[in-house]
Amino acid sequence: MFNLFLAVSPEIFIINATFILLIHGVVFSTSKKYDYPPLVSNVGWLGLLSV
C-alpha cells in the first residue's frame, strides 16, 4: 500500500500545483482591487516555485 502512495504522490503534487496556479490566475486577473494586472510575472514565479 505504501508503494502505491509513493507511485501516485508525484501526480497528486502536479495536479494540486496546477489547480493552485489556475485558481490564483483566475482570481487575481479578475480582481478589480488590483486593477486587472498582467499575470506573466506572477504566475511565472509561482510556476517556478511549484517546480
N, CA, C and O atoms as a GROMACS GRO file, in nm:
protein
  204
    1MET      N    1   0.083  -0.120   0.000
    1MET     CA    2   0.000   0.000   0.000
    1MET      C    3   0.087   0.126   0.000
    1MET      O    4   0.055   0.225  -0.066
    2PHE      N    5   0.197   0.122   0.076
    2PHE     CA    6   0.286   0.238   0.081
    2PHE      C    7   0.352   0.264  -0.054
    2PHE      O    8   0.372   0.379  -0.092
    3ASN      N    9   0.385   0.156  -0.127
    3ASN     CA   10   0.445   0.172  -0.259
    3ASN      C   11   0.348   0.237  -0.356
    3ASN      O   12   0.389   0.314  -0.443
    4LEU      N   13   0.222   0.208  -0.342
    4LEU     CA   14   0.121   0.271  -0.427
    4LEU      C   15   0.116   0.421  -0.400
    4LEU      O   16   0.106   0.501  -0.492
    5PHE      N   17   0.122   0.459  -0.272
    5PHE     CA   18   0.123   0.601  -0.237
    5PHE      C   19   0.246   0.670  -0.295
    5PHE      O   20   0.236   0.782  -0.347
    6LEU      N   21   0.362   0.606  -0.287
    6LEU     CA   22   0.484   0.665  -0.343
    6LEU      C   23   0.475   0.678  -0.494
    6LEU      O   24   0.532   0.771  -0.552
    7ALA      N   25   0.406   0.588  -0.558
    7ALA     CA   26   0.392   0.595  -0.704
    7ALA      C   27   0.294   0.704  -0.746
    7ALA      O   28   0.311   0.762  -0.853
    8VAL      N   29   0.194   0.732  -0.666
    8VAL     CA   30   0.090   0.827  -0.703
    8VAL      C   31   0.120   0.969  -0.652
    8VAL      O   32   0.063   1.065  -0.705
    9SER      N   33   0.206   0.984  -0.554
    9SER     CA   34   0.228   1.115  -0.494
    9SER      C   35   0.281   1.221  -0.591
    9SER      O   36   0.239   1.336  -0.578
   10PRO      N   37   0.370   1.192  -0.688
   10PRO     CA   38   0.410   1.297  -0.783
   10PRO      C   39   0.293   1.348  -0.867
   10PRO      O   40   0.284   1.468  -0.894
   11GLU      N   41   0.204   1.259  -0.907
   11GLU     CA   42   0.088   1.302  -0.985
   11GLU      C   43  -0.005   1.389  -0.901
   11GLU      O   44  -0.061   1.486  -0.951
   12ILE      N   45  -0.022   1.354  -0.775
   12ILE     CA   46  -0.105   1.436  -0.686
   12ILE      C   47  -0.045   1.575  -0.672
   12ILE      O   48  -0.118   1.674  -0.673
   13PHE      N   49   0.088   1.583  -0.657
   13PHE     CA   50   0.154   1.713  -0.645
   13PHE      C   51   0.135   1.797  -0.771
   13PHE      O   52   0.105   1.916  -0.762
   14ILE      N   53   0.153   1.736  -0.887
   14ILE     CA   54   0.141   1.810  -1.013
   14ILE      C   55  -0.002   1.860  -1.032
   14ILE      O   56  -0.022   1.973  -1.075
   15ILE      N   57  -0.100   1.778  -1.000
   15ILE     CA   58  -0.240   1.820  -1.014
   15ILE      C   59  -0.271   1.933  -0.917
   15ILE      O   60  -0.336   2.031  -0.956
   16ASN      N   61  -0.226   1.922  -0.792
   16ASN     CA   62  -0.251   2.029  -0.695
   16ASN      C   63  -0.182   2.158  -0.734
   16ASN      O   64  -0.241   2.265  -0.722
   17ALA      N   65  -0.058   2.151  -0.781
   17ALA     CA   66   0.014   2.271  -0.823
   17ALA      C   67  -0.056   2.337  -0.941
   17ALA      O   68  -0.066   2.460  -0.948
   18THR      N   69  -0.106   2.257  -1.035
   18THR     CA   70  -0.177   2.312  -1.150
   18THR      C   71  -0.305   2.383  -1.107
   18THR      O   72  -0.334   2.493  -1.154
   19PHE      N   73  -0.382   2.320  -1.019
   19PHE     CA   74  -0.505   2.383  -0.972
   19PHE      C   75  -0.478   2.511  -0.894
   19PHE      O   76  -0.551   2.609  -0.909
   20ILE      N   77  -0.375   2.512  -0.812
   20ILE     CA   78  -0.343   2.632  -0.735
   20ILE      C   79  -0.303   2.746  -0.828
   20ILE      O   80  -0.347   2.859  -0.809
   21LEU      N   81  -0.220   2.717  -0.929
   21LEU     CA   82  -0.182   2.821  -1.024
   21LEU      C   83  -0.302   2.870  -1.104
   21LEU      O   84  -0.315   2.990  -1.130
   22LEU      N   85  -0.390   2.780  -1.143
   22LEU     CA   86  -0.509   2.819  -1.218
   22LEU      C   87  -0.602   2.905  -1.135
   22LEU      O   88  -0.651   3.008  -1.182
   23ILE      N   89  -0.627   2.865  -1.012
   23ILE     CA   90  -0.716   2.942  -0.925
   23ILE      C   91  -0.656   3.078  -0.896
   23ILE      O   92  -0.728   3.179  -0.897
   24HIS      N   93  -0.526   3.084  -0.868
   24HIS     CA   94  -0.462   3.212  -0.842
   24HIS      C   95  -0.471   3.303  -0.965
   24HIS      O   96  -0.500   3.422  -0.953
   25GLY      N   97  -0.447   3.247  -1.082
   25GLY     CA   98  -0.453   3.326  -1.203
   25GLY      C   99  -0.591   3.380  -1.231
   25GLY      O  100  -0.606   3.495  -1.272
   26VAL      N  101  -0.693   3.299  -1.211
   26VAL     CA  102  -0.830   3.342  -1.238
   26VAL      C  103  -0.874   3.448  -1.137
   26VAL      O  104  -0.932   3.549  -1.175
   27VAL      N  105  -0.848   3.425  -1.010
   27VAL     CA  106  -0.893   3.519  -0.907
   27VAL      C  107  -0.815   3.649  -0.916
   27VAL      O  108  -0.874   3.757  -0.906
   28PHE      N  109  -0.684   3.642  -0.936
   28PHE     CA  110  -0.602   3.763  -0.936
   28PHE      C  111  -0.622   3.844  -1.063
   28PHE      O  112  -0.619   3.967  -1.059
   29SER      N  113  -0.642   3.777  -1.177
   29SER     CA  114  -0.656   3.851  -1.302
   29SER      C  115  -0.791   3.919  -1.314
   29SER      O  116  -0.805   4.016  -1.389
   30THR      N  117  -0.891   3.871  -1.243
   30THR     CA  118  -1.023   3.934  -1.249
   30THR      C  119  -1.050   4.021  -1.127
   30THR      O  120  -1.164   4.059  -1.102
   31SER      N  121  -0.946   4.054  -1.052
   31SER     CA  122  -0.962   4.133  -0.932
   31SER      C  123  -0.964   4.282  -0.965
   31SER      O  124  -0.868   4.335  -1.021
   32LYS      N  125  -1.073   4.347  -0.932
   32LYS     CA  126  -1.082   4.490  -0.956
   32LYS      C  127  -0.994   4.567  -0.858
   32LYS      O  128  -0.951   4.678  -0.888
   33LYS      N  129  -0.969   4.508  -0.742
   33LYS     CA  130  -0.886   4.573  -0.639
   33LYS      C  131  -0.746   4.601  -0.692
   33LYS      O  132  -0.688   4.705  -0.662
   34TYR      N  133  -0.690   4.507  -0.770
   34TYR     CA  134  -0.555   4.522  -0.823
   34TYR      C  135  -0.554   4.578  -0.965
   34TYR      O  136  -0.450   4.575  -1.031
   35ASP      N  137  -0.665   4.629  -1.012
   35ASP     CA  138  -0.679   4.694  -1.142
   35ASP      C  139  -0.641   4.600  -1.257
   35ASP      O  140  -0.573   4.640  -1.352
   36TYR      N  141  -0.685   4.474  -1.248
   36TYR     CA  142  -0.668   4.374  -1.353
   36TYR      C  143  -0.522   4.366  -1.402
   36TYR      O  144  -0.495   4.398  -1.518
   37PRO      N  145  -0.429   4.324  -1.317
   37PRO     CA  146  -0.287   4.326  -1.356
   37PRO      C  147  -0.252   4.215  -1.454
   37PRO      O  148  -0.319   4.112  -1.460
   38PRO      N  149  -0.146   4.235  -1.533
   38PRO     CA  150  -0.097   4.125  -1.616
   38PRO      C  151  -0.034   4.017  -1.528
   38PRO      O  152   0.030   4.048  -1.428
   39LEU      N  153  -0.052   3.892  -1.567
   39LEU     CA  154  -0.012   3.781  -1.480
   39LEU      C  155   0.116   3.711  -1.521
   39LEU      O  156   0.150   3.607  -1.464
   40VAL      N  157   0.188   3.764  -1.617
   40VAL     CA  158   0.304   3.690  -1.667
   40VAL      C  159   0.408   3.670  -1.558
   40VAL      O  160   0.456   3.558  -1.539
   41SER      N  161   0.442   3.775  -1.486
   41SER     CA  162   0.546   3.760  -1.384
   41SER      C  163   0.495   3.687  -1.261
   41SER      O  164   0.568   3.606  -1.203
   42ASN      N  165   0.371   3.713  -1.221
   42ASN     CA  166   0.318   3.648  -1.100
   42ASN      C  167   0.305   3.498  -1.117
   42ASN      O  168   0.352   3.422  -1.032
   43VAL      N  169   0.242   3.454  -1.223
   43VAL     CA  170   0.223   3.312  -1.246
   43VAL      C  171   0.357   3.246  -1.282
   43VAL      O  172   0.378   3.128  -1.253
   44GLY      N  173   0.445   3.321  -1.345
   44GLY     CA  174   0.577   3.267  -1.375
   44GLY      C  175   0.655   3.233  -1.249
   44GLY      O  176   0.716   3.127  -1.239
   45TRP      N  177   0.651   3.324  -1.152
   45TRP     CA  178   0.721   3.297  -1.025
   45TRP      C  179   0.654   3.183  -0.949
   45TRP      O  180   0.723   3.100  -0.890
   46LEU      N  181   0.522   3.177  -0.949
   46LEU     CA  182   0.454   3.066  -0.882
   46LEU      C  183   0.483   2.934  -0.951
   46LEU      O  184   0.499   2.831  -0.885
   47GLY      N  185   0.489   2.936  -1.083
   47GLY     CA  186   0.523   2.814  -1.155
   47GLY      C  187   0.665   2.768  -1.126
   47GLY      O  188   0.691   2.648  -1.114
   48LEU      N  189   0.756   2.864  -1.114
   48LEU     CA  190   0.894   2.829  -1.080
   48LEU      C  191   0.902   2.769  -0.941
   48LEU      O  192   0.977   2.674  -0.918
   49LEU      N  193   0.826   2.824  -0.848
   49LEU     CA  194   0.828   2.772  -0.711
   49LEU      C  195   0.763   2.634  -0.703
   49LEU      O  196   0.801   2.553  -0.618
   50SER      N  197   0.666   2.607  -0.788
   50SER     CA  198   0.600   2.477  -0.782
   50SER      C  199   0.683   2.366  -0.844
   50SER      O  200   0.657   2.248  -0.820
   51VAL      N  201   0.781   2.403  -0.923
   51VAL     CA  202   0.869   2.300  -0.983
   51VAL      C  203   0.979   2.273  -0.887
   51VAL      O  204   1.066   2.190  -0.914
   0.00000   0.00000   0.00000
